[in-house]
């Protein structure tokens, strides 16, 4: 992930906050990607999570990540639209000059 700023002008305190901002801008209200697949972090008591290790994070689609960064990357990858244009009509990508770390193919 990146630290600091979004191209829209949003200033984040750290890379986690910037990741949260990007998810807010791209995640549809129904948590469905373009194909209709639901992507959202499953609660620990959700039936799909019962087979996952206690330390894992699982998406309702079945994807399992070992840490919160992994589930964040998965959700951003699922929801980031071509052009990285958010619900507000603005482009949302880490601002030039921030250190890139890939979290989805459509943010390049």
Long-range contacts (C-beta under 8 A, 24 or more apart in sequence): 1-69, 1-72, 1-73, 1-94, 1-101, 1-103, 2-94, 2-95, 2-98, 2-99, 2-100, 2-101, 3-98, 3-99, 4-94, 4-95, 4-98, 5-94, 5-95, 5-98, 6-92, 6-93, 6-94, 6-95, 7-90, 7-91, 7-92, 7-93, 7-94, 7-95, 7-96, 8-86, 8-88, 8-90, 8-91, 8-92, 10-92, 16-72, 18-94, 19-72, 19-76, 19-103, 21-92, 22-76, 22-80, 22-92, 23-72, 23-75, 23-76, 23-79, 25-86, 25-87, 25-88, 25-90, 25-92, 26-76, 26-79, 26-80, 26-81, 26-84, 26-86, 26-87, 26-92, 27-75, 27-79, 28-79, 31-60, 33-78, 33-79, 34-81, 37-61, 37-78, 39-63, 39-74, 39-75, 39-78, 39-79, 40-75, 41-71, 41-75, 72-103, 73-103, 73-104, 76-103, 76-104, 76-107, 77-103, 77-104, 77-105, 80-104, 80-106, 80-107, 81-106, 82-106
